[in-house]
Amino acid sequence: MKISLVTLGCTKNQVDSEMIATYLQNRNYILTDDIAQAEAIIVNTCGFINSAKEEAINTILEVSDYKKEGKCKHIIVVGCLAKRYKKQIYQDIPEVNLVIGVDEYENFDNIFSNYFNITNSNCCLNFYGRKISSTFPMAYLRISDGCNNRCNYCAIPLIRGSLKSRRIKEILKEAQDLVSKGIQELCIISQDTTSYGLDVYGEVKLLELLRGISKLDGLKWIRILYMYPGKVSDELIEEMKHNNKICRYFDIPIQHISDNMLKAMNRHTNKQEIYDLVNKIRRNLPDAIIRTTIMTGYQGETEQDFKELLQAVYDLKFDRLGGFTFSKEEDTKAMNMLGDVDEKLKQERYEKVMEAQQQVIKEKMNSLIGRELEVIVEDITEDNENYICRSYMDAPDVDPKIYLNVKENINKVIIGEYYNIILKKAIGYDFIADLKEE
């Protein structure tokens, strides 16, 4: 049977899809990117916020048309939306044949085999040996699932449960396997990397894990994503300062800066701590990149709360900033909180934050012109004019790119290799660069 796998949402979902793809291949199914030729279509869904849920539902409806127009006989919905709204999916989208939530992945083989009336293979979704779908030579390494922070707006604990850390030995085995296959950059991911190990070891074990991964020969970059602001320790900063394999890249979603909002969100940190943390990182690691995420329009957000957030964008000068407007999520505490902010006002505030960030970024990018950086050449543009590169400053998929002219470097550059470049010009959020001549 030919099966097409559609993945939506975050990098954690991407890892789940990689495990599902490996399971299918091990059972001799044929994976195809041509949905029209697929006899079964699996949609791995996100259910984090309203826009993600809408995207998931629209995608399910779109692929359902292939039951009428293509060869498709089976629509299978998996992932976070499948966990939260299993009953509703069956009721409202009759084209869907099977729904498997993230909470059922340990029993994936049994559910899948029973549906297709085939022999159970007694195998499960496994991190080890999974089919990597990220751009070579980078792979995501998921060290835990779930979250204990219980932010009042967040549905993640409702979907993926409390913190569930993997054992260090198991993670190192997977990391070794990936590196042995040519992977040179590992992006460490979870819902909260800075809490890793707390549930199984009784204490945070992120440093021990990082040091173990760092010993792998052939590994060039380690990138830590999804750090909780109140848990970025002095020891972690010191490790990132002295460990040359760990990228000086801090992905720290603050969500807001106003003490009023942080308390309402149940964020376990405050304005002064966030300012102190950012300043501490900059003091110890002047070349560090700090990425964050903010939201506007949370329940009860006043004009003063927003002014503080806007001022923090100018003060803290984040190198990367993403944002979104607050949306109520079913069964979260924020769902029933008072103080709705008008949707138009939420959007206006979001746009003001992004305009402020554009000013910050313009200054930062101009200051980088002439800087030498080591980059990984990842791909080539569709028009074959430029190579697409990424430095330690840029996380995969979400951050800006560095472009090298193909004609000038056609015999000097190989995709998948590392080179030294010099930043020559800023265009929007991206850079044009020249290869440094040896």
LINHUNOR-V935001 format. One record per helix or strand of 3 or more residues. SS is the DSSP state (~ for helix, > for strand). FROM is the first residue (numbers start at 1). TO is the last residue. If there is no record, write none. Layout:
ss/from/to
SS/FROM/TO
SS/FROM/TO
This chain:
ss/from/to
>/2/7
~/11/26
~/35/37
>/40/45
~/50/64
~/66/69
>/74/79
~/80/84
~/86/92
>/98/101
~/102/116
>/138/142
~/156/160
~/168/180
>/185/189
~/193/195
~/198/201
~/206/214
>/221/224
~/229/231
~/234/242
>/249/253
~/259/265
~/271/284
>/289/296
~/303/316
>/320/325
~/333/336
~/343/368
>/372/380
>/386/391
>/402/405
~/406/409
>/418/427
>/430/435
